[in-house]
């Protein structure tokens, strides 16, 4: 029985690690998406400036 409890505890710890990993990946994805939007906005503004010249 004790070995089953150790297995369950190990699985719970691994699940916790996976949850933290997914949360970190989501945060990094948010940062990348924000940078992409800013880059696209910057590009559009440059195109508009060039077209007004």
Phi, psi and omega in degrees: 000321181296323179293326176294321179294323177295319179297316180297316179299316179298318179296319178297320177295319179294322177296318177300319178295320179295320178298316178295321179298314179296318179299317178296319178296320178297318178297316180295322178296319177301316180297315181296318179296320178295316178298322180294318178296318179295320179295318179296318178297317178299318180296317179297318179296321178296317180298319179295321178296317181296320183289340179273351182281000000 
